Amino acid sequence: MESFEQLTVRAEKLLGRLESLLASKPLMSPDWSAIAFRWQRGALLPVRHLQPLTLDDLQDIAQQKQRIEQNTRQFVQGRSANNVLLTGARGTGKSSLVKALLNQFSAQGLRLIEIDKAGLNELPDIIELVGGRAERFILYCDDLSFNDDEPGYQALKAALDGSIVALPENLIIYATSNRRHLMPEYMQENLATKHIGDEVHPAEGVEEKISLSERFGLWISFYPFTQDEYLAIAQHWLAQLGGLPFTEEARRAALQWALMRGSRSGRVANQFAKDWCGQHENR
């Protein structure tokens, strides 16, 4: 009977062979006829059913739309453009804006790759697949945030600026987050900040967290909507989804809906409109 040490050696050899086989496994060729993909299980899987959002559907964020649309147009046209971080209040149109950009520019060769933070460690594989292609790819990370020492953090940081392997010129990164610096911030870290004369020297922990978000060349901030802005968005979606007028009854119902949800966001306005149209269409 083999000893424990012999079994351990055999297991290590077997694992080594498996790792070698996995490392040499060729990447599966994607279906390039799609305009949107999801990175899963080491492959670009096509997304066939896309939300038909347009930039006109996104209300009361004109400045944010202008900035990211211009950056995306530069990218699609082969000119220099920045990686983008969209941060701020939930439900204000961050992820919807990225999807609307795809619909706006897909005919000009724009493509979207959705990836979660766990997949960021496989970014070299994505670069190998898309590098050199004629299409222009946005690598899209939605609702991105990291806990301390979480996998994917260093991979993203290196990809943005710092790795010896640069992103290909046809790949850019857009990320959305509710956290400005993508990581939790603690009071203890702020208390460690030093004041030397008139200068402020942040603690090392704060510097490390800021260093990731600073590698995005363009920051776009989103803010909670006022009541009038929320009602304007609700009115837009009533007309868009059901062709319904924004009556005084609908206005009161929209305000009550927002009160129950505890939020006056664009997402809440859209959800109200779906409910209202479902109840009142064809009456």
LINDA-V978411 format. One record per residue. NEAR is the number of other ideal C-beta (glycine too) atoms within 8 Angstrom. Layout:
BEGIN
near
NEAR
NEAR
END
This chain:
BEGIN
near
2
5
6
5
6
8
9
8
8
9
8
8
8
8
8
8
8
8
8
8
8
7
6
6
6
4
9
7
3
11
5
6
4
11
8
12
13
10
13
7
3
7
9
11
9
10
10
5
3
10
5
5
9
8
10
4
10
12
9
8
11
6
6
13
11
8
10
15
11
8
12
14
9
10
13
11
7
6
6
3
8
8
12
15
13
15
13
9
9
7
9
14
11
11
9
12
15
15
12
13
14
15
11
11
12
10
4
7
10
17
14
13
15
12
12
7
14
7
11
13
8
9
12
7
9
14
12
8
9
13
9
5
8
4
10
11
13
16
12
11
14
9
7
10
11
11
7
6
4
8
8
12
12
6
11
14
12
8
10
11
4
6
6
3
5
5
8
9
5
11
12
13
14
13
14
13
12
8
9
7
9
13
12
7
8
7
5
6
12
10
6
10
11
7
7
5
4
2
6
6
7
8
10
7
9
13
9
8
13
10
9
15
12
6
11
13
6
11
8
11
8
12
7
7
12
7
8
6
11
16
13
10
14
14
9
11
13
15
11
7
9
10
3
12
6
10
6
5
6
13
10
8
10
14
10
8
12
13
7
6
8
4
9
11
13
15
10
14
17
10
10
14
14
10
9
14
12
7
6
8
8
2
3
END
